[in-house]
Amino acid sequence: MKLLKWYTNIPLIYRNLGAFVFGCIAGLLIYKIGMICGSGTLEKIVSILSPFGLVLVNMLKMIVIPIIFFSLIYGAASLPLKTFGKMGAGVCSWYFFTSLYAAIFGTVIAFLFNPELASAGELAGKMASQLEQMKSSNTGAGNAFLNLVLGLFTNPFKALAEGNFLPVIVFAILFGLAARVVLDTAEDDRTKTILTGMLDLIEGVQKTIFKIIDWVMGYFPIGVFALTACNFAVYGVGLFQSYFQVALCVIAGILLMLFVCYPMILAIICRENPYPVLWKLREPILTAFVTRSSAAALPVSLKTASNKLHVRGELANFTLSLGATVNMDGVCIHLPVFAVLAANLFGFEMTFVQILLMVVSVVFASVGAGGVPGGSIFLLFLVLGSFNLTPVQTSTIIALALGINPLLDMFETACNVAGDNVGTYIVGKKLGMVEKDVSPEK
């Protein structure tokens, strides 16, 4: 019991990092044993370990659709259209624009760095018996784009059953917005009571799912160890090159977003020196970096907006609360990198339509990240789903992402929170809801 208590008192991020390190060591030892004793021994050890990792992957698959579905409904319904008017439109436009910009920016960065496995052809050949060939499509780009658009508006219950993410996302957003409009325009108390109760129920469901996520997070170290060990057992030391390239790619993209893109947008729109504003935001950004949660950084963001940015409370409460759920610029930079890694690993060429679909998927998926630690892992299923990967291929990329996710999640959450605060300040300046200019601290 004392050992279990000691283990549970260790912060989850350290447990995950420890599981990753020990998984690397165990995987390399198994790889060496396989070279000495033959592939039969390697396959036997991997077959014993892999179920522990696949359980984690299946747990994530189990909750990814519900968390996106209910988070999107609650996020869309929390927008009081009648009350906020221009403010709501400005904030949503900012969040959509920066998410789209970050997704395109992340895709460009991913192709520039082009992360891949060393000797990808040789390594992929080791799994030839497990991997299926990507389905080739002879459909023209125009028809493919038309199918993409039409596919957004299909039976949501069928999409839920099939794990088809995009129609679920579109329906959830429409449902949430419709509920908000009906609630704001209802004239009788009974309708308002029913809709308020429904939204309270959805909020309760969302919080219940977050509790399930807490339980899943408790299993993370075991799953991370098993998945990492199996990956290194199969791929060997060549896997380190991938981790270095992916980490460098994501972190470089996020740092450019933080210190170049946001300041440039601030300077153009507000016509002022952007760096004093960013300096004022150091507390919420560092809080997000350490906690890896936009929701956990929300109280610090609200305090900073009021005391240091001098943004009026009614604007800050709305924009920052909404942004903690729907604005995930760091995620939009992060996810395309793993999509390009998947293309390089499994040897398929990404067409323009597939890249377009990936960008759209990333933007819509980021709305459902939910502001919880490691939320991007749930959304990676959606992005990979647009490439018709087999379950084994998807699990391989998820395993790679799980191993390095604690580090990348710190940077991307810091970027998310910076985007929330910068957007709040810009919208406040444009609407005259910033009480005085931000000057450098003495």
C-alpha positions as CSV (number, residue, x, y, z in Angstrom):
1,M,0.0,0.0,0.0
2,K,2.9,2.4,0.8
3,L,4.4,1.7,-2.6
4,L,1.1,2.4,-4.3
5,K,0.6,5.6,-2.3
6,W,4.2,6.7,-3.1
7,Y,3.5,6.0,-6.8
8,T,0.2,7.9,-7.0
9,N,1.7,10.9,-5.2
10,I,4.2,11.3,-8.1
11,P,2.9,13.9,-10.6
12,L,1.4,12.2,-13.7
13,I,3.8,13.9,-16.1
14,Y,6.8,12.4,-14.3
15,R,5.2,9.0,-14.3
16,N,4.6,9.2,-18.0
17,L,8.1,10.5,-18.7
18,G,9.5,7.7,-16.6
19,A,7.4,5.1,-18.4
20,F,8.6,6.5,-21.7
21,V,12.3,6.3,-20.6
22,F,12.0,2.8,-19.2
23,G,10.0,1.8,-22.3
24,C,12.8,2.9,-24.5
25,I,15.3,0.9,-22.5
26,A,13.2,-2.2,-22.4
27,G,12.4,-1.9,-26.1
28,L,16.0,-1.6,-27.1
29,L,16.9,-4.6,-24.9
30,I,14.1,-6.7,-26.5
31,Y,15.4,-5.5,-29.9
32,K,18.9,-6.8,-29.1
33,I,17.4,-10.1,-27.7
34,G,15.6,-10.5,-31.0
35,M,18.8,-10.0,-33.0
36,I,20.5,-12.6,-30.9
37,C,17.7,-15.2,-30.4
38,G,15.8,-14.6,-33.6
39,S,12.6,-13.0,-34.8
40,G,10.4,-15.7,-33.1
41,T,11.6,-14.6,-29.7
42,L,11.0,-11.0,-30.5
43,E,7.5,-11.6,-31.7
44,K,6.7,-13.6,-28.6
45,I,7.8,-10.9,-26.2
46,V,6.0,-8.2,-28.3
47,S,2.8,-10.2,-28.3
48,I,2.9,-10.4,-24.5
49,L,3.5,-6.6,-24.1
50,S,1.4,-5.2,-26.9
51,P,-2.1,-5.9,-25.3
52,F,-1.2,-3.5,-22.4
53,G,-0.6,-0.8,-24.9
54,L,-3.6,-1.5,-27.1
55,V,-5.8,-1.3,-24.0
56,L,-4.8,2.4,-23.7
57,V,-5.4,3.0,-27.4
58,N,-8.8,1.4,-27.2
59,M,-9.6,3.5,-24.0
60,L,-8.8,6.7,-26.0
61,K,-10.9,5.5,-28.9
62,M,-13.8,4.8,-26.5
63,I,-13.9,8.4,-25.1
64,V,-12.7,10.5,-28.1
65,I,-16.1,10.8,-29.8
66,P,-18.1,11.6,-26.6
67,I,-15.7,14.2,-25.4
68,I,-15.6,16.0,-28.8
69,F,-19.4,15.7,-29.2
70,F,-20.4,17.1,-25.8
71,S,-17.6,19.7,-25.6
72,L,-18.6,21.1,-28.9
73,I,-22.3,21.3,-28.0
74,Y,-21.5,22.9,-24.7
75,G,-19.0,25.3,-26.2
76,A,-21.3,26.4,-29.0
77,A,-24.3,26.7,-26.7
78,S,-22.3,28.9,-24.3
79,L,-22.1,31.6,-26.9
80,P,-25.0,34.0,-26.0
81,L,-25.6,35.4,-29.5
82,K,-28.3,37.9,-28.5
83,T,-26.3,39.4,-25.6
84,F,-22.8,39.6,-27.1
85,G,-23.5,40.4,-30.7
86,K,-20.4,42.0,-32.3
87,M,-18.3,40.8,-29.4
88,G,-19.2,37.2,-29.9
89,A,-18.7,37.5,-33.7
90,G,-15.3,39.1,-33.2
91,V,-14.1,36.6,-30.8
92,C,-15.3,33.6,-32.8
93,S,-13.7,35.1,-36.0
94,W,-10.4,35.5,-34.1
95,Y,-10.4,32.0,-32.8
96,F,-11.3,30.6,-36.3
97,F,-8.8,32.7,-38.1
98,T,-5.9,31.9,-35.7
99,S,-6.8,28.1,-35.7
100,L,-6.9,28.1,-39.5
101,Y,-3.6,30.1,-39.7
102,A,-1.9,27.8,-37.2
103,A,-3.1,24.6,-39.0
104,I,-1.7,25.9,-42.3
105,F,1.4,27.1,-40.6
106,G,1.9,23.8,-38.9
107,T,1.4,21.9,-42.2
108,V,4.0,24.1,-43.9
109,I,6.5,23.6,-40.9
110,A,5.8,19.8,-41.0
111,F,6.7,19.6,-44.7
112,L,9.8,21.8,-44.3
113,F,11.1,19.6,-41.5
114,N,9.6,16.4,-43.1
115,P,9.9,14.1,-40.0
116,E,10.4,10.5,-40.9
117,L,11.9,7.3,-39.5
118,A,15.5,6.5,-40.3
119,S,15.6,3.8,-43.0
120,A,11.8,4.0,-43.2
121,G,11.5,1.5,-46.0
122,E,13.5,-1.1,-44.1
123,L,11.6,-0.5,-40.8
124,A,8.2,-0.5,-42.5
125,G,9.2,-3.8,-44.2
126,K,9.5,-5.4,-40.7
127,M,5.8,-4.9,-40.3
128,A,4.8,-5.9,-43.8
129,S,2.7,-8.8,-42.5
130,Q,0.7,-6.5,-40.3
131,L,0.3,-3.4,-42.4
132,E,-2.2,-3.1,-45.3
133,Q,-1.5,-1.0,-48.3
134,M,-3.1,2.4,-48.4
135,K,-6.2,2.5,-50.6
136,S,-5.5,4.2,-53.9
137,S,-8.1,6.7,-55.1
138,N,-8.8,7.4,-58.8
139,T,-11.3,10.0,-57.9
140,G,-10.6,13.5,-59.4
141,A,-9.8,16.3,-57.0
142,G,-13.1,18.1,-57.8
143,N,-15.1,15.0,-57.0
144,A,-13.0,14.3,-53.8
145,F,-13.7,17.8,-52.6
146,L,-17.4,17.5,-53.3
147,N,-17.5,14.2,-51.4
148,L,-15.7,16.0,-48.5
149,V,-18.3,18.7,-48.4
150,L,-21.2,16.3,-48.7
151,G,-19.7,14.1,-46.1
152,L,-19.9,16.8,-43.5
153,F,-23.7,16.6,-43.6
154,T,-24.7,13.0,-43.0
155,N,-26.7,11.1,-40.4
156,P,-25.0,12.0,-37.1
157,F,-26.0,8.8,-35.4
158,K,-24.6,6.7,-38.2
159,A,-21.4,8.8,-38.0
160,L,-21.2,8.3,-34.2
161,A,-21.5,4.5,-34.7
162,E,-18.9,4.5,-37.4
163,G,-16.5,6.8,-35.6
164,N,-16.8,9.3,-38.5
165,F,-15.6,12.5,-36.8
166,L,-16.4,15.4,-39.1
167,P,-20.2,14.9,-39.5
168,V,-20.3,14.6,-35.7
169,I,-18.4,17.8,-35.2
170,V,-20.6,19.7,-37.7
171,F,-23.8,18.4,-36.1
172,A,-22.6,19.2,-32.5
173,I,-21.8,22.8,-33.5
174,L,-25.1,23.3,-35.2
175,F,-27.0,21.7,-32.3
176,G,-25.2,23.9,-29.7
177,L,-25.8,27.1,-31.7
178,A,-29.5,26.1,-32.3
179,A,-30.0,25.5,-28.6
180,R,-28.5,28.9,-27.8
181,V,-30.7,30.7,-30.3
182,V,-33.9,29.0,-29.1
183,L,-32.9,29.7,-25.5
184,D,-32.3,33.4,-26.3
185,T,-35.5,33.9,-28.3
186,A,-37.9,31.8,-26.1
187,E,-40.8,33.8,-24.8
188,D,-42.3,31.2,-22.4
189,D,-40.6,30.1,-19.2
190,R,-41.2,26.4,-19.8
191,T,-39.1,26.4,-23.0
192,K,-36.3,28.3,-21.2
193,T,-36.5,25.8,-18.2
194,I,-36.3,22.8,-20.6
195,L,-33.4,24.2,-22.6
196,T,-31.5,25.3,-19.5
197,G,-31.9,21.9,-18.0
198,M,-30.7,20.2,-21.2
199,L,-27.6,22.4,-21.3
200,D,-27.0,21.7,-17.6
201,L,-27.3,18.0,-18.4
202,I,-24.8,18.3,-21.2
203,E,-22.4,20.2,-18.9
204,G,-22.8,17.4,-16.4
205,V,-22.1,14.7,-19.0
206,Q,-19.0,16.6,-20.1
207,K,-17.7,16.8,-16.5
208,T,-18.4,13.1,-16.1
209,I,-16.4,12.3,-19.2
210,F,-13.6,14.4,-17.8
211,K,-13.6,12.2,-14.8
212,I,-13.3,9.1,-17.0
213,I,-10.4,10.8,-18.7
214,D,-8.8,11.2,-15.2
215,W,-9.1,7.4,-14.8
216,V,-7.7,6.7,-18.2
217,M,-4.8,9.1,-17.4
218,G,-4.1,6.9,-14.4
219,Y,-3.5,4.0,-16.8
220,F,-1.3,6.1,-19.1
221,P,2.1,5.1,-17.7
222,I,1.4,1.4,-18.1
223,G,0.1,1.9,-21.7
224,V,3.0,4.3,-22.5
225,F,5.6,1.8,-21.3
226,A,4.1,-1.0,-23.3
227,L,3.6,1.0,-26.5
228,T,7.0,2.5,-26.3
229,A,8.7,-0.8,-25.6
230,C,7.0,-2.5,-28.5
231,N,7.8,0.3,-30.9
232,F,11.5,0.3,-30.0
233,A,11.6,-3.5,-30.0
234,V,10.3,-3.4,-33.6
235,Y,12.1,-0.4,-34.9
236,G,15.3,-0.3,-32.8
237,V,17.5,2.8,-32.3
238,G,16.3,4.4,-35.6
239,L,13.2,5.5,-33.7
240,F,15.2,8.2,-31.8
241,Q,15.6,10.2,-35.0
242,S,11.8,10.4,-35.4
243,Y,11.4,11.7,-31.8
244,F,14.0,14.4,-32.3
245,Q,12.6,15.5,-35.6
246,V,9.0,15.6,-34.4
247,A,10.0,17.5,-31.2
248,L,12.1,20.0,-33.1
249,C,9.4,20.5,-35.7
250,V,6.5,21.1,-33.2
251,I,8.5,23.2,-30.7
252,A,10.0,25.4,-33.5
253,G,6.5,26.0,-35.0
254,I,5.1,26.9,-31.6
255,L,7.9,29.3,-30.7
256,L,7.5,31.0,-34.1
257,M,3.8,31.3,-33.4
258,L,4.4,32.8,-30.0
259,F,7.2,35.2,-30.7
260,V,6.7,36.1,-34.4
261,C,3.1,35.5,-35.6
262,Y,1.2,36.8,-32.5
263,P,3.4,39.9,-32.2
264,M,3.0,40.6,-35.9
265,I,-0.8,40.3,-35.7
266,L,-0.9,42.5,-32.6
267,A,1.3,45.1,-34.3
268,I,-0.8,45.2,-37.5
269,I,-4.2,45.3,-35.9
270,C,-3.5,47.4,-32.7
271,R,-0.7,49.5,-34.1
272,E,1.4,49.2,-31.0
273,N,4.6,47.5,-29.7
274,P,3.4,43.9,-29.1
275,Y,6.1,42.7,-26.8
276,P,4.9,44.6,-23.6
277,V,1.6,42.8,-24.1
278,L,3.3,39.4,-24.3
279,W,5.4,40.3,-21.3
280,K,2.3,40.9,-19.3
281,L,1.0,37.5,-20.3
282,R,4.0,35.6,-18.8
283,E,2.1,34.3,-15.8
284,P,-0.8,32.6,-17.6
285,I,1.6,31.3,-20.3
286,L,3.9,29.7,-17.7
287,T,0.9,28.3,-15.7
288,A,-0.3,26.7,-18.9
289,F,3.2,25.3,-19.6
290,V,3.5,23.7,-16.2
291,T,-0.1,22.4,-15.8
292,R,-0.6,21.5,-19.5
293,S,-4.2,22.6,-19.1
294,S,-5.9,25.7,-20.6
295,A,-8.7,25.2,-18.1
296,A,-6.2,25.2,-15.2
297,A,-4.6,28.4,-16.5
298,L,-8.0,30.2,-16.9
299,P,-8.1,31.8,-13.4
300,V,-4.6,33.3,-13.9
301,S,-5.7,34.5,-17.4
302,L,-8.8,36.2,-16.0
303,K,-6.7,37.9,-13.3
304,T,-4.1,39.0,-15.8
305,A,-6.7,40.4,-18.3
306,S,-8.2,42.5,-15.5
307,N,-5.2,43.7,-13.6
308,K,-2.5,44.0,-16.3
309,L,-4.2,44.2,-19.7
310,H,-7.1,46.2,-18.3
311,V,-9.7,44.4,-20.3
312,R,-13.3,44.8,-19.1
313,G,-14.6,41.9,-17.1
314,E,-17.6,41.1,-19.3
315,L,-15.4,40.6,-22.3
316,A,-12.6,38.7,-20.5
317,N,-15.0,36.3,-18.8
318,F,-16.6,35.4,-22.1
319,T,-13.6,35.2,-24.4
320,L,-11.2,33.5,-22.1
321,S,-13.7,30.9,-20.9
322,L,-14.7,30.1,-24.5
323,G,-11.1,30.1,-25.6
324,A,-10.1,27.5,-23.0
325,T,-12.4,25.1,-24.8
326,V,-12.4,26.0,-28.4
327,N,-9.1,27.9,-29.2
328,M,-6.2,25.4,-29.6
329,D,-3.6,27.0,-31.9
330,G,-0.8,24.8,-30.4
331,V,-2.8,21.7,-31.2
332,C,-3.3,23.0,-34.8
333,I,0.5,23.2,-35.2
334,H,1.1,19.9,-33.4
335,L,-1.3,17.5,-35.3
336,P,-0.1,18.0,-38.9
337,V,3.4,17.0,-37.9
338,F,2.2,13.5,-37.0
339,A,0.1,13.3,-40.2
340,V,3.3,14.0,-42.3
341,L,5.2,11.4,-40.1
342,A,2.5,8.8,-40.9
343,A,2.8,9.6,-44.6
344,N,6.6,9.1,-44.5
345,L,6.4,6.0,-42.4
346,F,3.8,4.1,-44.3
347,G,4.9,5.4,-47.8
348,F,1.9,7.2,-49.1
349,E,1.8,10.5,-50.9
350,M,-0.4,13.2,-49.6
351,T,-2.5,14.8,-52.3
352,F,-3.7,18.4,-52.3
353,V,-7.2,17.2,-51.3
354,Q,-5.9,15.1,-48.5
355,I,-3.8,18.1,-47.2
356,L,-6.9,20.3,-47.4
357,L,-9.0,17.6,-45.6
358,M,-6.3,17.4,-42.9
359,V,-6.3,21.2,-42.4
360,V,-10.1,21.2,-42.1
361,S,-10.0,18.3,-39.7
362,V,-7.4,19.9,-37.5
363,V,-9.3,23.2,-37.3
364,F,-12.6,21.5,-36.4
365,A,-11.0,19.0,-34.1
366,S,-9.2,21.6,-32.1
367,V,-12.5,23.0,-31.0
368,G,-13.1,19.7,-29.1
369,A,-9.8,19.5,-27.3
370,G,-11.6,20.5,-24.1
371,G,-8.7,22.3,-22.3
372,V,-7.6,19.1,-20.5
373,P,-4.0,17.8,-20.3
374,G,-3.1,15.7,-23.3
375,G,-6.3,16.6,-25.2
376,S,-4.5,16.6,-28.5
377,I,-4.0,12.8,-28.3
378,F,-7.8,12.3,-28.5
379,L,-7.9,14.5,-31.6
380,L,-5.0,12.7,-33.4
381,F,-7.5,9.9,-34.0
382,L,-9.6,12.3,-36.1
383,V,-6.7,13.6,-38.2
384,L,-5.3,10.1,-38.9
385,G,-8.8,9.0,-39.8
386,S,-8.8,11.2,-42.9
387,F,-6.0,9.0,-44.4
388,N,-7.7,5.6,-44.2
389,L,-5.0,4.1,-42.0
390,T,-5.4,0.6,-40.7
391,P,-5.9,0.1,-36.9
392,V,-2.3,-1.1,-36.6
393,Q,-1.0,1.9,-38.5
394,T,-3.0,4.3,-36.4
395,S,-1.9,2.5,-33.2
396,T,1.8,2.9,-34.3
397,I,1.5,6.7,-34.7
398,I,-0.6,7.0,-31.5
399,A,2.2,5.1,-29.7
400,L,4.8,7.5,-31.1
401,A,2.7,10.5,-30.0
402,L,2.1,9.2,-26.5
403,G,5.8,8.8,-25.9
404,I,6.6,12.4,-26.6
405,N,3.3,14.0,-25.9
406,P,4.0,15.2,-22.3
407,L,6.8,17.5,-23.6
408,L,5.0,18.7,-26.7
409,D,1.8,19.3,-24.7
410,M,3.5,21.8,-22.4
411,F,4.5,24.0,-25.4
412,E,1.2,23.7,-27.2
413,T,-0.9,24.5,-24.1
414,A,1.3,27.6,-23.6
415,C,0.6,28.6,-27.2
416,N,-3.2,28.0,-26.7
417,V,-3.4,30.2,-23.7
418,A,-1.3,32.9,-25.3
419,G,-3.7,32.9,-28.2
420,D,-6.7,33.2,-25.9
421,N,-5.2,36.2,-24.1
422,V,-3.9,37.9,-27.3
423,G,-7.3,37.5,-28.9
424,T,-9.0,38.9,-25.9
425,Y,-6.8,42.0,-25.9
426,I,-7.2,42.6,-29.7
427,V,-11.0,42.2,-29.6
428,G,-11.1,44.5,-26.5
429,K,-9.0,47.2,-28.3
430,K,-11.1,47.1,-31.4
431,L,-14.4,47.3,-29.4
432,G,-13.1,50.0,-27.0
433,M,-13.2,47.6,-24.0
434,V,-9.6,48.1,-22.9
435,E,-9.5,50.8,-20.2
436,K,-6.0,52.0,-20.8
437,D,-2.9,51.2,-22.9
438,V,-0.5,48.5,-21.8
439,S,2.8,50.0,-20.9
440,P,6.0,48.1,-20.1
441,E,6.5,47.3,-16.4
442,K,9.2,49.2,-14.6
